[in-house]
Amino acid sequence: MEMLGSGASAMADAPDGSVRPDDYRAFLEAKVPVAERSGLDCSIDDVNPILLAHQRAVVAWAVQGGRRALFEAFGLGKTMQQLEICRIIAEAACEPGLIVAPLGVRREFLRDAAMLGIALHFVQSDDEISAVLEGGPREDTAASLFLTNYESVREGKIQPGRFTVVSLDEASVLRSYGSKTYQTFLPLFESVPYRFVATATPSPNRFKELIHYAGYLGIMDTGQALTRFFQRNSEKANDLTLYPHKEDEFWLWLNSWAVFLQRPSDLGFSDEGYDLPPIEVRYHEVKTDIADAGADKHGQVRLMRDNAIGVTQAAREKRATLSARIEKAVEIVRSSGDDHFILWHDLEDERRAIEASLPEAESVYGAQLLDTREGIISRFAEGMTRLLAAKPVMLGSGTNLQRHCHRAIFCGIGFKFNDLIQAIHRLQRFQQPHPVIIDIIYAETETEILRDLQEKWARHNELTARMSELIRRYGLDHAAAANEMLDRSIGVTRTVESGRSIAVREIGRRKIAVFADAVAEGSSLAAAGRLIGVNQQRSSAIFAQIRRDLGWQAQ
């Protein structure tokens, strides 16, 4: 097999009438997906010096980009970075800014805003926003920053279009709202000029989530991204597989608009104070009466209970094994001395069982007043109470609970990996002084659910490491990554193979097969009149049409 030059270089000697190589290259480069810069000029000096070096670098990069994603590990300071990004842009535009976050992190945002000297207003309606903006001279209120919760936007109480800059904090919580809400929520921000998203766990296991973020930021239409990068499973919805030949291009494209940061040294800064504590995960299997299998929907009696595989079966097992799992949780707490614990649960019946078995535990749940809930969280975070019971979906995102607690018990398991990993990192995060111990309780009929979670965890670690390697290689200079993407995405190596059985292209008595860029190779063939089975007049007409379609003029 002969390895000849690229198709583009072969075009340089093509006869008159062929596609010009420079124009063809420019046409291909324009099709390579690279996130454009649409932000404001910003230097490190424009960022509040209270922020650490890596935080200031990310803030400047994000403001310059205008629409960017901050996918940073737990404890790297996404809260302060978002506040600074929104402050800089709001002040430059003299227009208000909005941060949307889970209710559980309101306390952290208000605390960090006060540290930065930013007046941050928590609101849950347009009327409250108007009251602030109209409550003083425009020069004092126009660039105000507001904080709200996701529910207020989802329920239409706040219209995002009135803001010049919006940041979605812990946007991964949107998954809990269901796919329909997820798809209808993000387009609400299309009229906002500057948009940002921040989360520690953009799931590399869920490609569609990353695509939705790109759509929210205006980087690429969701449908276009799915078609460009992914092969779909016609038998299973949302089952996406990266095309093998598009894998490198996808991750480099992602790197052009998102920063995946695991530690400051990924950007060349010191890791001092950022040593992640070790974690020990302990699994506890509780036995269940597998003979108590009941009957199927047709009334046929089952011999024994099957492993829970689907969502319906998992819900059934969770209720059937509730007592055994809570008993195991109580046993762990009572055998652990004075250790403080978070008891993660999913069901209200589990919460009530925890409260009955451990009267000293304080619980947070949806029916509580916000101030009551925050008081309970604050007391636990400050070490004033020992036991806290909560649902990951409510308290698992954004809240910092590592100062006085290094142990957590999952009183049950489910299919939602994001809930698991977010809840774990309320404790295993930078500035945690102790090794973290996680106890996971599951029934013997839930082994398949456990295996599914462990596989997702392994893939999460693998793909996060891949993105970290990219940020270490390119830093925040995404132009370098874009250049590599151009090289990877454009052209193929021209390969020629000859043999008697091959009848693709004939040169004299020699018959060869050519693997190359079809337009580049075909252009040279058209000019030479060598298209197989097509006379010179016909081949010239074909490529003349190509040139007209692409807007090129023959030389």
C-alpha positions as CSV (number, residue, x, y, z in Angstrom):
1,M,0.0,0.0,0.0
2,E,1.4,3.4,-1.0
3,M,1.0,6.4,1.4
4,L,0.9,9.5,-0.7
5,G,0.3,13.1,0.3
6,S,-3.0,14.5,1.4
7,G,-5.8,15.2,-1.1
8,A,-5.4,18.9,-0.4
9,S,-1.8,19.0,-1.4
10,A,-2.5,17.0,-4.5
11,M,-4.9,19.7,-5.5
12,A,-2.1,22.2,-5.7
13,D,-1.0,20.8,-9.1
14,A,-4.6,20.2,-10.3
15,P,-5.4,21.6,-13.8
16,D,-7.5,24.7,-14.2
17,G,-11.1,24.3,-13.4
18,S,-10.6,22.3,-10.2
19,V,-11.7,23.5,-6.8
20,R,-9.1,25.9,-5.3
21,P,-7.4,24.2,-2.3
22,D,-7.3,27.3,-0.2
23,D,-11.0,28.0,-0.6
24,Y,-11.8,24.3,0.1
25,R,-9.7,24.4,3.3
26,A,-11.5,27.6,4.4
27,F,-14.9,26.0,3.7
28,L,-14.0,23.0,5.9
29,E,-12.5,25.1,8.7
30,A,-15.8,27.1,8.9
31,K,-17.6,23.8,9.6
32,V,-15.5,22.8,12.5
33,P,-17.4,23.4,15.8
34,V,-15.5,25.9,18.0
35,A,-17.1,28.1,20.6
36,E,-16.7,31.7,19.7
37,R,-15.8,34.5,22.2
38,S,-18.8,36.7,22.7
39,G,-17.9,38.3,26.0
40,L,-16.1,41.4,27.3
41,D,-12.5,42.4,27.7
42,C,-11.4,41.3,31.1
43,S,-8.0,40.9,32.8
44,I,-6.9,39.3,36.1
45,D,-6.7,42.8,37.5
46,D,-10.4,43.4,37.0
47,V,-11.2,40.5,39.4
48,N,-11.5,41.0,43.1
49,P,-8.1,40.1,44.7
50,I,-9.9,38.2,47.5
51,L,-10.3,35.3,45.0
52,L,-7.4,32.8,44.7
53,A,-5.2,32.7,41.6
54,H,-7.0,29.9,39.9
55,Q,-10.4,31.4,40.6
56,R,-9.3,34.8,39.1
57,A,-8.0,33.1,36.0
58,V,-11.3,31.3,35.4
59,V,-13.3,34.4,36.0
60,A,-11.4,36.4,33.4
61,W,-11.6,33.6,30.9
62,A,-15.4,33.2,31.5
63,V,-16.1,37.0,31.1
64,Q,-14.1,37.1,27.9
65,G,-16.0,34.1,26.5
66,G,-19.4,35.5,27.5
67,R,-21.1,32.0,27.5
68,R,-19.1,29.4,29.3
69,A,-19.4,26.4,31.6
70,L,-17.6,26.0,34.9
71,F,-17.3,22.3,35.6
72,E,-15.1,22.4,38.7
73,A,-14.5,19.9,41.5
74,F,-16.3,20.4,44.9
75,G,-14.7,23.1,46.9
76,L,-12.8,25.0,44.2
77,G,-14.9,28.2,44.7
78,K,-17.6,28.2,42.0
79,T,-19.9,30.3,44.2
80,M,-17.4,33.2,44.4
81,Q,-16.5,32.9,40.7
82,Q,-20.1,33.2,39.6
83,L,-20.6,36.2,41.8
84,E,-17.6,37.9,40.3
85,I,-18.5,37.0,36.7
86,C,-22.0,38.4,37.2
87,R,-20.8,41.5,39.0
88,I,-18.2,42.4,36.3
89,I,-20.7,42.0,33.4
90,A,-23.6,43.7,35.2
91,E,-21.5,46.7,36.1
92,A,-20.1,46.9,32.6
93,A,-23.5,46.7,31.0
94,C,-25.3,48.7,33.7
95,E,-28.0,46.1,33.7
96,P,-29.1,43.5,36.4
97,G,-27.7,40.0,36.8
98,L,-29.3,36.8,38.1
99,I,-28.0,33.6,39.7
100,V,-30.3,30.6,39.8
101,A,-29.4,28.0,42.5
102,P,-31.0,25.3,44.6
103,L,-32.5,26.7,47.8
104,G,-30.1,24.7,49.9
105,V,-27.2,26.9,48.9
106,R,-28.8,30.3,49.5
107,R,-26.8,30.6,52.8
108,E,-23.4,30.1,51.0
109,F,-24.2,32.6,48.3
110,L,-25.3,35.3,50.7
111,R,-22.2,34.7,52.9
112,D,-19.7,34.8,50.0
113,A,-21.4,37.9,48.5
114,A,-20.9,39.7,51.8
115,M,-17.3,38.7,51.8
116,L,-16.9,40.1,48.3
117,G,-18.7,43.3,49.2
118,I,-21.6,42.5,46.7
119,A,-25.2,43.4,47.5
120,L,-27.0,40.2,46.6
121,H,-30.8,40.2,46.8
122,F,-32.7,36.9,47.3
123,V,-36.0,37.1,45.4
124,Q,-38.8,34.7,44.3
125,S,-40.9,36.9,42.1
126,D,-40.7,39.7,39.4
127,D,-42.4,42.1,41.9
128,E,-39.6,41.7,44.4
129,I,-37.0,42.4,41.6
130,S,-38.9,45.5,40.5
131,A,-39.1,46.8,44.1
132,V,-35.3,46.6,44.3
133,L,-34.6,48.2,40.9
134,E,-37.1,51.0,41.5
135,G,-36.1,51.6,45.1
136,G,-33.3,54.1,44.4
137,P,-31.5,56.0,41.8
138,R,-30.8,54.1,38.6
139,E,-27.0,54.5,39.0
140,D,-27.3,52.7,42.3
141,T,-29.7,49.9,41.4
142,A,-29.3,49.2,37.6
143,A,-26.4,46.7,38.0
144,S,-28.0,44.9,41.0
145,L,-27.4,41.2,41.4
146,F,-30.2,38.8,42.3
147,L,-30.4,35.2,43.6
148,T,-33.4,33.0,43.1
149,N,-34.3,29.3,43.2
150,Y,-35.0,27.0,40.2
151,E,-38.6,26.6,41.2
152,S,-39.3,30.3,40.9
153,V,-38.1,30.3,37.3
154,R,-39.7,27.0,36.4
155,E,-43.1,28.2,37.7
156,G,-42.9,31.5,35.8
157,K,-42.6,33.7,38.8
158,I,-39.4,35.2,37.4
159,Q,-38.8,36.1,33.8
160,P,-35.1,35.6,32.9
161,G,-35.2,37.8,29.8
162,R,-35.0,41.0,31.9
163,F,-31.4,40.3,32.9
164,T,-28.2,40.9,31.0
165,V,-26.3,38.0,32.6
166,V,-27.5,34.8,34.2
167,S,-25.6,31.9,35.8
168,L,-27.2,28.5,36.6
169,D,-25.5,27.1,39.8
170,E,-25.6,23.3,40.3
171,A,-27.6,23.0,37.1
172,S,-27.3,19.2,37.4
173,V,-30.3,19.4,39.8
174,L,-32.5,20.0,36.7
175,R,-32.3,16.3,36.0
176,S,-34.6,15.7,39.0
177,Y,-37.3,17.7,37.3
178,G,-37.7,15.2,34.4
179,S,-36.6,15.4,30.8
180,K,-39.6,17.5,29.6
181,T,-38.9,20.3,32.2
182,Y,-35.2,20.1,31.4
183,Q,-35.8,20.7,27.7
184,T,-38.3,23.5,28.3
185,F,-36.4,25.3,31.1
186,L,-33.2,26.1,29.4
187,P,-34.7,27.8,26.3
188,L,-36.2,30.4,28.7
189,F,-32.8,32.1,28.7
190,E,-32.3,32.5,24.9
191,S,-32.7,36.3,25.1
192,V,-30.0,36.7,27.8
193,P,-26.8,38.0,26.2
194,Y,-24.3,36.5,28.7
195,R,-25.0,33.0,30.1
196,F,-23.0,30.7,32.4
197,V,-23.5,27.3,34.0
198,A,-21.7,25.9,37.0
199,T,-21.7,22.4,38.4
200,A,-19.2,20.0,39.9
201,T,-20.9,16.9,38.3
202,P,-21.7,17.4,34.6
203,S,-22.2,13.7,34.0
204,P,-20.0,12.4,31.3
205,N,-22.2,9.3,31.4
206,R,-25.1,11.4,30.2
207,F,-24.0,13.0,26.9
208,K,-27.4,14.6,26.4
209,E,-26.9,16.7,29.6
210,L,-23.7,18.2,28.2
211,I,-25.5,18.8,24.9
212,H,-28.3,20.7,26.7
213,Y,-25.8,22.9,28.4
214,A,-24.3,23.7,25.0
215,G,-27.8,24.6,23.8
216,Y,-28.5,26.8,26.8
217,L,-25.2,28.7,26.3
218,G,-25.9,29.1,22.6
219,I,-22.8,27.2,21.6
220,M,-24.6,24.7,19.3
221,D,-28.2,23.7,18.7
222,T,-29.1,20.5,20.6
223,G,-30.3,18.7,17.5
224,Q,-27.3,19.6,15.5
225,A,-24.9,18.4,18.2
226,L,-26.7,15.1,18.6
227,T,-26.6,14.5,14.8
228,R,-22.9,15.6,14.5
229,F,-21.4,13.5,17.3
230,F,-23.7,10.7,18.2
231,Q,-25.1,7.4,16.9
232,R,-28.6,6.8,18.4
233,N,-30.1,3.5,19.4
234,S,-33.3,3.0,17.5
235,E,-34.6,0.6,20.1
236,K,-33.8,2.6,23.2
237,A,-34.5,6.3,23.8
238,N,-31.7,8.6,24.8
239,D,-29.1,5.8,24.4
240,L,-26.3,7.7,22.7
241,T,-22.9,6.4,21.5
242,L,-20.1,8.7,20.4
243,Y,-19.1,8.0,16.8
244,P,-15.6,6.6,17.2
245,H,-14.2,8.9,14.5
246,K,-15.8,11.9,16.3
247,E,-14.6,11.1,19.8
248,D,-11.5,13.4,19.9
249,E,-13.4,16.1,18.1
250,F,-16.2,16.0,20.7
251,W,-14.0,16.4,23.7
252,L,-11.9,19.1,22.1
253,W,-15.1,20.9,21.2
254,L,-16.3,20.6,24.8
255,N,-13.0,22.0,26.0
256,S,-13.6,25.1,23.8
257,W,-16.5,26.3,26.0
258,A,-16.1,24.5,29.3
259,V,-13.4,24.3,31.9
260,F,-13.1,20.9,33.7
261,L,-11.0,21.6,36.8
262,Q,-10.2,19.1,39.4
263,R,-7.4,21.0,41.3
264,P,-5.6,24.3,40.9
265,S,-2.5,22.6,39.5
266,D,-4.5,21.7,36.4
267,L,-4.0,25.4,35.5
268,G,-0.5,25.6,36.8
269,F,-1.3,27.0,40.2
270,S,-0.4,25.7,43.7
271,D,-2.5,23.0,45.2
272,E,-1.7,24.2,48.8
273,G,-4.8,23.8,50.9
274,Y,-6.5,21.6,48.2
275,D,-5.7,18.1,49.3
276,L,-8.8,16.0,48.8
277,P,-9.3,13.7,51.9
278,P,-9.3,10.0,51.3
279,I,-12.6,8.2,51.2
280,E,-13.7,4.8,52.4
281,V,-16.9,3.3,51.1
282,R,-18.5,0.5,53.1
283,Y,-21.2,-1.6,51.7
284,H,-23.8,-3.3,53.9
285,E,-26.2,-5.9,52.5
286,V,-29.3,-6.5,54.5
287,K,-31.2,-9.8,54.1
288,T,-34.8,-9.9,53.0
289,D,-37.4,-12.6,52.8
290,I,-37.1,-13.6,49.2
291,A,-39.8,-16.2,49.7
292,D,-42.4,-13.4,50.2
293,A,-42.7,-12.9,46.4
294,G,-46.4,-12.3,46.1
295,A,-48.1,-12.7,42.7
296,D,-47.6,-11.1,39.3
297,K,-50.2,-8.9,37.6
298,H,-51.9,-12.0,36.2
299,G,-52.3,-13.6,39.7
300,Q,-49.6,-16.1,39.1
301,V,-47.8,-16.8,42.4
302,R,-44.0,-16.2,42.3
303,L,-41.6,-18.7,43.8
304,M,-39.2,-16.0,45.1
305,R,-38.5,-12.4,44.7
306,D,-36.4,-11.4,41.8
307,N,-33.6,-8.9,41.8
308,A,-34.8,-5.3,41.3
309,I,-33.9,-4.2,37.8
310,G,-36.4,-1.6,36.6
311,V,-37.7,1.5,38.4
312,T,-41.0,-0.1,39.4
313,Q,-39.2,-3.1,40.9
314,A,-36.7,-0.9,42.7
315,A,-39.5,1.1,44.3
316,R,-41.2,-2.1,45.4
317,E,-38.0,-3.4,47.1
318,K,-37.2,0.0,48.7
319,R,-40.5,-0.2,50.5
320,A,-40.4,-3.9,51.3
321,T,-36.9,-3.6,52.9
322,L,-37.4,-0.2,54.7
323,S,-37.4,-1.5,58.2
324,A,-34.2,-3.7,57.8
325,R,-32.3,-0.8,56.2
326,I,-33.2,1.7,58.9
327,E,-32.3,-0.8,61.6
328,K,-28.8,-1.2,60.0
329,A,-28.4,2.6,59.8
330,V,-29.3,2.9,63.5
331,E,-26.8,0.2,64.4
332,I,-24.0,2.0,62.5
333,V,-24.8,5.3,64.3
334,R,-24.9,3.8,67.8
335,S,-21.6,1.9,67.3
336,S,-19.7,5.0,66.2
337,G,-19.3,7.0,69.4
338,D,-19.7,10.7,69.0
339,D,-19.2,10.9,65.2
340,H,-21.6,13.3,63.4
341,F,-23.7,11.7,60.6
342,I,-25.8,12.7,57.6
343,L,-28.4,10.1,57.0
344,W,-29.4,10.3,53.3
345,H,-32.8,8.8,52.4
346,D,-35.3,9.0,49.5
347,L,-38.8,8.3,51.1
348,E,-40.8,10.2,53.6
349,D,-41.5,6.9,55.4
350,E,-37.7,6.5,55.7
351,R,-37.5,9.9,57.3
352,R,-40.2,9.2,59.8
353,A,-38.5,5.8,60.6
354,I,-35.2,7.6,61.2
355,E,-36.9,10.2,63.5
356,A,-38.6,7.5,65.5
357,S,-35.4,5.4,65.9
358,L,-33.0,8.3,66.5
359,P,-34.9,11.1,68.3
360,E,-31.9,13.4,68.4
361,A,-31.8,13.6,64.6
362,E,-33.0,16.8,62.9
363,S,-34.6,16.4,59.5
364,V,-35.1,18.8,56.6
365,Y,-38.0,18.3,54.2
366,G,-40.0,20.2,51.6
367,A,-43.0,21.2,53.8
368,Q,-40.8,23.2,56.1
369,L,-40.5,27.0,56.0
370,L,-37.3,28.0,54.3
371,D,-36.0,29.8,57.4
372,T,-36.7,26.7,59.5
373,R,-34.9,24.5,57.1
374,E,-31.9,26.8,56.9
375,G,-31.7,27.0,60.7
376,I,-31.4,23.2,60.9
377,I,-28.8,23.1,58.2
378,S,-26.8,25.9,59.8
379,R,-26.8,24.2,63.3
380,F,-25.5,21.0,61.7
381,A,-22.9,22.7,59.6
382,E,-21.6,24.5,62.7
383,G,-21.4,21.3,64.7
384,M,-24.2,22.2,67.1
385,T,-26.2,19.0,66.3
386,R,-24.9,15.5,65.6
387,L,-27.4,13.9,63.2
388,L,-29.0,15.3,60.1
389,A,-31.6,13.4,57.9
390,A,-32.2,14.7,54.4
391,K,-32.9,13.7,50.8
392,P,-30.1,14.1,48.3
393,V,-32.5,15.7,45.9
394,M,-33.1,18.5,48.4
395,L,-29.8,19.0,50.2
396,G,-27.3,17.0,48.1
397,S,-26.2,19.9,45.8
398,G,-24.0,22.8,46.8
399,T,-24.2,22.7,50.6
400,N,-20.9,22.7,52.5
401,L,-21.2,20.3,55.5
402,Q,-17.6,19.1,55.9
403,R,-16.4,21.3,58.8
404,H,-17.8,19.1,61.6
405,C,-18.8,15.9,59.9
406,H,-16.9,13.2,57.9
407,R,-19.5,10.4,57.9
408,A,-22.6,9.7,55.9
409,I,-25.0,6.8,55.7
410,F,-27.1,6.1,52.6
411,C,-30.1,4.4,54.0
412,G,-30.9,3.0,50.5
413,I,-29.8,3.2,46.9
414,G,-31.3,4.1,43.6
415,F,-30.4,4.6,39.9
416,K,-29.5,8.3,40.1
417,F,-25.8,8.5,40.2
418,N,-25.8,12.3,40.3
419,D,-27.7,12.2,43.6
420,L,-25.2,9.8,45.1
421,I,-22.0,11.6,44.0
422,Q,-23.3,15.0,44.9
423,A,-24.4,13.9,48.4
424,I,-21.0,12.2,49.0
425,H,-19.2,15.4,48.1
426,R,-21.0,17.4,50.8
427,L,-18.3,15.9,53.0
428,Q,-15.5,14.7,50.7
429,R,-14.4,18.1,49.5
430,F,-11.4,20.3,49.9
431,Q,-10.8,21.6,53.4
432,Q,-12.3,18.5,55.0
433,P,-9.8,17.7,57.8
434,H,-10.7,14.0,58.2
435,P,-10.9,10.9,56.0
436,V,-14.4,10.4,54.9
437,I,-16.4,7.3,55.6
438,I,-19.5,6.5,53.5
439,D,-21.8,3.6,54.5
440,I,-24.1,2.4,51.8
441,I,-27.0,0.1,52.8
442,Y,-28.8,-2.0,50.2
443,A,-31.0,-5.1,50.1
444,E,-29.8,-8.4,48.7
445,T,-32.4,-8.0,46.0
446,E,-30.8,-4.6,44.9
447,T,-27.4,-6.0,43.8
448,E,-28.1,-5.0,40.1
449,I,-28.9,-1.4,41.1
450,L,-25.6,-1.3,43.1
451,R,-23.7,-2.7,40.2
452,D,-25.2,-0.1,37.9
453,L,-24.2,2.7,40.3
454,Q,-20.6,1.4,40.6
455,E,-20.3,1.2,36.8
456,K,-21.5,4.8,36.4
457,W,-19.0,5.9,39.1
458,A,-16.1,4.2,37.3
459,R,-17.1,5.9,34.0
460,H,-17.5,9.2,35.7
461,N,-13.9,9.0,37.1
462,E,-12.5,7.8,33.8
463,L,-14.1,10.6,31.7
464,T,-13.4,13.3,34.2
465,A,-9.8,12.3,34.2
466,R,-9.8,12.7,30.4
467,M,-11.2,16.2,30.5
468,S,-8.7,17.1,33.3
469,E,-5.9,15.9,30.9
470,L,-7.1,18.3,28.3
471,I,-7.2,21.3,30.7
472,R,-3.7,20.5,31.8
473,R,-2.5,20.3,28.2
474,Y,-4.1,23.5,27.0
475,G,-4.8,25.5,30.1
476,L,-7.4,28.2,29.3
477,D,-5.8,28.8,25.9
478,H,-8.6,27.2,24.0
479,A,-7.2,28.5,20.7
480,A,-4.6,25.8,20.9
481,A,-7.2,23.2,21.4
482,A,-9.2,24.6,18.5
483,N,-6.2,24.3,16.2
484,E,-5.7,20.7,17.1
485,M,-9.4,20.1,16.5
486,L,-9.0,21.6,13.0
487,D,-6.2,19.2,12.3
488,R,-8.1,16.2,13.6
489,S,-11.4,17.2,11.9
490,I,-10.2,18.1,8.4
491,G,-8.9,15.9,5.7
492,V,-7.7,12.3,5.5
493,T,-4.4,10.8,4.5
494,R,-4.6,9.9,0.8
495,T,-4.1,6.2,0.5
496,V,-3.7,4.3,-2.8
497,E,-3.9,0.6,-3.3
498,S,-3.3,-1.3,-6.5
499,G,-4.1,-4.8,-7.8
500,R,-5.7,-6.7,-10.6
501,S,-9.0,-7.1,-8.9
502,I,-9.4,-3.4,-8.3
503,A,-11.3,-1.5,-11.0
504,V,-11.9,1.9,-9.4
505,R,-9.5,4.2,-11.3
506,E,-7.3,3.2,-14.2
507,I,-4.0,4.9,-15.1
508,G,-2.7,3.2,-18.2
509,R,-2.8,-0.5,-17.5
510,R,-2.5,0.0,-13.7
511,K,-5.8,-0.2,-11.7
512,I,-5.8,1.5,-8.3
513,A,-8.2,2.3,-5.4
514,V,-7.9,5.6,-3.7
515,F,-9.0,6.5,-0.2
516,A,-9.0,10.3,0.1
517,D,-11.1,13.5,0.5
518,A,-13.8,13.0,-2.1
519,V,-14.0,16.6,-3.2
520,A,-10.3,17.2,-3.4
521,E,-9.6,13.9,-5.2
522,G,-12.6,14.2,-7.4
523,S,-11.7,17.8,-8.5
524,S,-8.4,16.6,-9.8
525,L,-10.1,13.7,-11.6
526,A,-12.7,16.0,-13.1
527,A,-10.1,18.3,-14.5
528,A,-8.3,15.3,-16.0
529,G,-11.5,13.7,-17.2
530,R,-10.8,10.5,-15.2
531,L,-14.0,9.8,-13.3
532,I,-14.8,6.1,-13.9
533,G,-17.7,5.5,-16.1
534,V,-18.1,9.2,-16.8
535,N,-16.7,11.0,-19.8
536,Q,-14.7,14.2,-19.5
537,Q,-17.6,16.5,-20.4
538,R,-19.9,14.9,-17.8
539,S,-17.2,15.0,-15.0
540,S,-16.4,18.6,-15.7
541,A,-20.2,19.4,-15.4
542,I,-20.4,17.6,-12.1
543,F,-17.6,19.6,-10.4
544,A,-18.7,22.8,-12.0
545,Q,-22.0,22.3,-10.2
546,I,-20.1,21.7,-6.9
547,R,-18.3,24.9,-7.3
548,R,-21.5,26.8,-8.0
549,D,-23.2,25.2,-4.9
550,L,-20.2,26.3,-2.7
551,G,-20.1,29.8,-4.2
552,W,-16.7,29.3,-5.8
553,Q,-15.6,30.6,-9.2
554,A,-13.5,28.6,-11.5
555,Q,-10.0,29.9,-12.1
